[in-house]
Amino acid sequence: MTLADQFGQFSADVKLINEVGASGVCGYVQIMGARLVSIGRTQELALENKNKIAISVEELVMALKEKEKEVSELTSSLKTKGQQHDLEDNVRDLRSKKEKFEAQIKELETKVYDTFAQGFDRAVDQVNTCFQGQMLRS
C-alpha cells in the first residue's frame, strides 16, 4: 500500500473490512447511504415546512393589516355617520327654534301694531281734547 491508500484508514477498520468481506461492506454502505438520504429528505421537509410557516405568517400579518385597515375605515365611517346624525338632530332643533322665534316675532309684531294703534288713538284723542271736540277723525 502506498501512503495515499493508507491515509485516513484506521487499522481496526481495515481489519473489520477484511473480516466481513466485500458483501458486508456493501451492505453497510447501503445502510449508511439510506440513512443519509433519509436525513437529507427530513431536512428538506423541515425546511419546506419552515418556509410554509414563514409564508403563512406573512400572509396572516398581511391579512391582519387589511382587517385593521377595514376596521379603521368602518370606525371612521361610523363616526361620520354619527356626526351626520348629530348634525341632522341639530338641524331639527334649529328648525324648531326658528319656528318658535317666528311665532314670537309675529306675536311681537301684533303687539307693536296694537301699541302703535293705541298710541295713535291717544294722540288723536289728545288733539281732539286740545281743539275742544272738533272732529279730526276721518
C-alpha positions as CSV (number, residue, x, y, z in Angstrom):
1,M,0.0,0.0,0.0
2,T,1.1,3.5,-0.7
3,L,0.8,6.4,1.5
4,A,-2.3,7.7,-0.3
5,D,-4.1,4.3,0.2
6,Q,-3.3,4.4,3.9
7,F,-4.3,8.0,4.5
8,G,-7.5,8.2,6.7
9,Q,-7.5,4.5,7.3
10,F,-7.5,3.0,10.8
11,S,-6.1,-0.4,11.4
12,A,-9.3,-1.5,13.2
13,D,-11.5,-0.5,10.2
14,V,-9.2,-2.3,7.8
15,K,-9.3,-5.5,10.0
16,L,-13.1,-5.3,10.2
17,I,-13.4,-4.9,6.4
18,N,-11.2,-7.9,5.8
19,E,-13.2,-10.0,8.2
20,V,-16.7,-9.1,6.8
21,G,-15.7,-9.2,3.2
22,A,-17.0,-7.1,0.2
23,S,-20.7,-8.1,0.6
24,G,-20.7,-6.9,4.3
25,V,-19.0,-3.6,3.3
26,C,-21.6,-3.1,0.5
27,G,-24.5,-3.8,2.9
28,Y,-23.0,-1.4,5.5
29,V,-22.5,1.3,2.8
30,Q,-26.1,0.8,1.5
31,I,-27.4,1.2,5.1
32,M,-25.4,4.4,5.6
33,G,-26.4,5.7,2.2
34,A,-30.1,5.1,3.0
35,R,-29.7,6.8,6.4
36,L,-28.0,9.8,4.7
37,V,-30.8,10.0,2.2
38,S,-33.4,9.9,5.0
39,I,-31.6,12.6,6.9
40,G,-31.4,14.7,3.8
41,R,-35.1,14.3,3.0
42,T,-36.0,15.0,6.6
43,Q,-34.0,18.3,6.4
44,E,-35.7,19.2,3.1
45,L,-39.1,18.6,4.5
46,A,-38.3,20.6,7.7
47,L,-37.0,23.5,5.5
48,E,-40.2,23.4,3.3
49,N,-42.3,23.3,6.5
50,K,-40.4,26.2,7.9
51,N,-40.8,28.2,4.7
52,K,-44.5,27.3,4.6
53,I,-44.9,28.6,8.2
54,A,-42.9,31.7,7.3
55,I,-45.1,32.3,4.3
56,S,-48.3,31.7,6.2
57,V,-47.2,34.0,9.0
58,E,-46.5,36.7,6.3
59,E,-50.0,36.1,4.8
60,L,-51.6,36.3,8.2
61,V,-49.8,39.5,9.0
62,M,-50.9,41.0,5.7
63,A,-54.5,39.8,6.3
64,L,-54.4,41.3,9.8
65,K,-53.2,44.6,8.4
66,E,-56.0,44.5,5.8
67,K,-58.6,43.8,8.5
68,E,-57.2,46.6,10.7
69,K,-57.5,48.9,7.8
70,E,-61.1,47.8,7.2
71,V,-61.8,48.3,10.9
72,S,-60.4,51.8,10.9
73,E,-62.3,52.7,7.7
74,L,-65.5,51.3,9.2
75,T,-64.8,53.2,12.5
76,S,-64.3,56.4,10.7
77,S,-67.4,55.7,8.6
78,L,-69.4,55.1,11.8
79,K,-68.0,58.3,13.3
80,T,-69.0,60.2,10.1
81,K,-72.5,58.7,10.3
82,G,-72.7,59.6,14.0
83,Q,-71.6,63.1,13.1
84,Q,-74.2,63.2,10.3
85,H,-76.9,62.0,12.7
86,D,-75.8,64.7,15.3
87,L,-75.9,67.3,12.5
88,E,-79.4,66.2,11.5
89,D,-80.5,66.4,15.1
90,N,-79.0,69.9,15.3
91,V,-80.8,71.0,12.1
92,R,-84.1,69.7,13.5
93,D,-83.5,71.6,16.8
94,L,-82.6,74.7,14.9
95,R,-85.7,74.5,12.7
96,S,-87.9,74.1,15.7
97,K,-86.2,77.0,17.4
98,K,-86.7,79.0,14.2
99,E,-90.4,78.2,14.1
100,K,-90.7,79.3,17.8
101,F,-88.8,82.5,17.1
102,E,-91.0,83.2,14.0
103,A,-94.1,82.7,16.2
104,Q,-92.7,85.1,18.8
105,I,-91.9,87.6,16.1
106,K,-95.4,87.5,14.9
107,E,-96.7,88.0,18.4
108,L,-94.4,90.9,19.0
109,E,-95.4,92.5,15.6
110,T,-99.0,92.2,16.6
111,K,-98.3,93.8,20.0
112,V,-96.3,96.6,18.3
113,Y,-99.1,97.3,15.8
114,D,-101.7,97.2,18.6
115,T,-99.5,99.5,20.7
116,F,-98.9,101.9,17.7
117,A,-102.7,101.9,17.0
118,Q,-103.4,102.7,20.7
119,G,-100.8,105.4,20.7
120,F,-102.3,106.9,17.5
121,D,-105.7,106.8,19.0
122,R,-104.5,108.5,22.2
123,A,-102.7,111.2,20.1
124,V,-106.0,111.8,18.2
125,D,-107.9,112.0,21.5
126,Q,-105.3,114.5,22.8
127,V,-105.6,116.6,19.7
128,N,-109.4,116.5,20.0
129,T,-109.2,117.5,23.6
130,C,-106.9,120.4,22.7
131,F,-109.2,121.6,20.0
132,Q,-112.2,121.0,22.1
133,G,-114.2,118.4,20.4
134,Q,-113.6,119.3,16.8
135,M,-113.7,116.3,14.7
136,L,-110.4,115.4,13.2
137,R,-111.1,111.8,12.5
138,S,-112.0,110.9,9.1
